[in-house]
Amino acid sequence: MAKPPRYVLDDQIGYVLRRASQRHLAIFSDALPEVTTTQFAVLARLAEKGPLSQNHLGRETAMDAATIKGVVDRLVRQGLLETTPDPEDRRRLIVGLSPAGQALHERRIATALAISAKTLEPLSATEQAQLIALLARLA
């Protein structure tokens, strides 16, 4: 009878990605405590694209409807986002940066870039580019 294949946790992509993500989250929260990584992703995408429907914003940031709603609600309470009814469909909300959200994003861009650099620091520049390209193919 054949032996079942050996499952080594340290060799599994999900486990390795989770550990790398945990490291990145720790670096991020130490350097940029005002918001979470998901909240900063929302600020960054809105700074890049301008106001979006909440649904579209969720797709643009890889968040499901419930997650993006919670993130938007928290950022509105913090005064970093503003919402308005969509004039074409009042059931939808348009989400945009508030002046405070725009200012926070602009003020923390250098920090966010430094966080990415620190996360990737153990890799050479070539390895960093390869990792980003390979992960983009999996995403």
N, C-alpha and C positions, 0 to 999 in steps of 0.2 A: 504494500500500500504506500502510495506517494505521501511524502511529508507535506503538510500545508505550507504555503509560502510564509516566510518570516516577515512579520510586520515590525519595523523599527521606527518608532515614533520620530526620532531625530531626523529621519530621512524623508518624512512626509511633508509635501508642499504646504498643506494647510497649517501644520504645526510651525514650520519655519517662518511662513508669512506672519502668523500670529505673534511669534516672538519678535520679529523685526518690527511689526506694527506697535507692539507694546513698548519697544525701545524708542521708536519715533514719538509715540504719545507722551512718554516721560520727558523727552527732550523738549517737545512742544510745550507741555504744561509748565515746565520750569522757566522757559524763555518768554512765553506769551500767555500769562495766566488770565488775561481779561476775557478770553473766549476759548472755546474748545476747537479742535481741528475741524469738526463739521461746521461749526458756526463760522470759522474763518473761511472755509470753502465757500459758504454762501456769500459772505462779504466780497470775496475775491471774484466770484462769478458775476455778481451784480455790478461790481466795479468794471469788469471787462465788457459785459453785454448790455448794461443798463437795466431798467425795470423789466420784470418778467412776470407772467402769471405764476402763482404758487406751484401749479402743476408742472409747468415748463421748468421752473427753477429746480424742482425735485429731480426731473430727468437730467438737467444740466449738471447736477451735483451727485448723481447716482444714489438718490434717496427715495424711498417709497413715500406714498402720500402721507401716512401717519407720521413718519420721521420728519419730513420737511415741515409739516404743520407744527410739530413741537419745536423744531429749531426756529422757525419764523416767529412763533408766539414768544419764545424766550428773548429773541433779539429785538422784537417790538417792545417788550417790557423793559429791556435795557436801554431803549431809546436809540438803537443802532439801525433799525429798519422802520420803514413806514409802509402801510398798506392802504390801498384805495380800491373801491369797487371798479371792476373792468367796465368801461362805458359801453362796450359791445355785448357784454354778458354779465349782468349784475350778480350772478351766482359765483363768479370767479373774482379772486383778489389779485390785484397787481401789487407786486412787492418791489420796493426800491430802497436804496440806501438813504438813511437820514443824513443830515449834515454831520452828526456825530459819528455815524457809521462810516461815512466817506473819510472823515478825518482819522479815525482809528485805522482803517485799512491803509491809508497813505502813510501814516506814522509807523506802521508795523511791517511794511513790505520788506525792508532790509532785515528785520528780525526773522520773518518767515523764510526768506532766502537762506539766512544763516542756519536756521533749523534744518532745512533740507540738506545743506552742506554738511552739518554735523552728523545727521543721520547716515549719510553716505560716506563719511570720512574714512572708514576702514578700507574703502575701495579706491583703486586708482581711477583717474579720470576716464580712461577707456572702459574699465569695469562699470563705473557709474552709468555711462551712456548705454552700455550693453544691458545692464539690469533694467533701466528705465524702458528701453526698447522691448525687451523680452516681456516685462510685466504689462506693457501696453498691449502686446499681442494677446495676452491672457485675459485682459479686462473686457 
